[in-house]
């Protein structure tokens, strides 16, 4: 006959259950926490050092320490040969914070949590531009050169709403640094991959520096907002520039009538065929032909958008656009005014030219 299973009462747990409970068998540890400062300004780097020890023993613990702001995990660090784990943080919002370090233990050592380190973050002195953008720097630059229009920037960033709600961060788990091309925010012809507040606010930033930005909604996402960002929201960003690269080949070269060179966004001119002059309403001008070539013969000029070329601007319907002919490397445009008056348009070319990723040819003509 099969024996009945042994009844396990609260006071008679099997020995094996006790053996599997590592907390009852682990050696006690102690974790202490120190900070480089307990008072910083918005965007300033603060270094925390957690020291893990085994009281009454020379054992050097191994494992991981979690650093927390209240119950929010900021990040982790490994315990080194000295029993220490260090962690830097610069992207906390203004106000009061309570930082603790939690040693997670290992197969023989138990967990332990440090006492809390208070941190107060205040607003630093900002420079304010005419359009209401506020910016300030912290950190130490690792280069004498700053980022400029056309440069490719690699950054870490965290964004907050004015009430301290964090809506996005490249430092979140599973994320990587963000890369984008800085554009001239004053030129409406530029295709901006980021909000105007970033293009304006990050110009001149040097690698290693941390720039804090307070961006009015007009330079952010405006009245419509975006995702979790409500309309008319003022945005707070903490951005650290890791590196940037200045434009490199291939660089596009465009020429018009009589092989006159054309630079991106230059004013229309009759010398290169971009100013069609006077044209009778209801008639079509002679075609202006624009040739595209890389500046370096070995460069591989490629399209980065489909379509590669578009006709845009104020009055595109008054021009006839012939798309790019890859066999000849040319684009043709004709002026076809529908009424009297002066009309303008733009040809936009999207290429892998790091200097001019969105090349703009300005066009004009007058219907008579």
C-alpha angles and dihedrals in degrees: 000000000000113000115238117252114268112260111237115207127192090260098045108053115164117263090239090063089056091049091053091053099086093182089069092051103036122109112248118251135193127218125196127184132211130183133206087227139354094207122052140154126249108287097013117136116244121191121212123196120197117195117200121195142163108235112238092009137091091217114131109219122227129202140065135318121207118210115210138187099210101309095335115105111230097180146294138256135190121247108247131214090279093055092253134126121191130199132182123207129179105152102079120123124246118280138050123335134181113211124195135174121221120196107210096206129222139235093300106019126072129230123266137181128211126229113264125272113212116224125189118194119196134187114268126213111286131200111227123210127212092262093053101261113145122202139171137172135228132167132050123289117234094196137042092221125083130208117267141183111305096021121128109233129200112201145166114220145173125198128205137181118232091264091058097259109149108222101173143001136174086211093067116115112284094016128118133206115290120242125198141148117256112230135191101268091197093063113079089197091069117098101228117209091191135035118285091248089064095046091050097036100048099046110118094017113147125218113269093026122114116217123196116204132193105196123194115225092252089065092040129042098324125208094330098056122198130254108313091357110097124220119278090016122162108223130214117201132182108198128181117195109220097178144325137207125212120225116288135181142326093073118178121234119198126188132184137186113355087008090285109170117242124205123204115277095359118152116272115265136187089221093070097030099253092112107063094188120205118354128176114249111258095023130097126232126229112277120266112216123209121194123210123204136154115254090231119052092221095051119112106224109200138175116247099188138043113257093036093201131031137179110230140144131090103320112019092149090068092062132063112222123204110200123236116293105211093192092062099022091233142127123201129206131184129193114232110171115198096192138008120283140069117300133191137192140164134229109213120200120193111204142151090255102130091203096053110013088166107038113193126202111194116215132191140171140162125234114216 
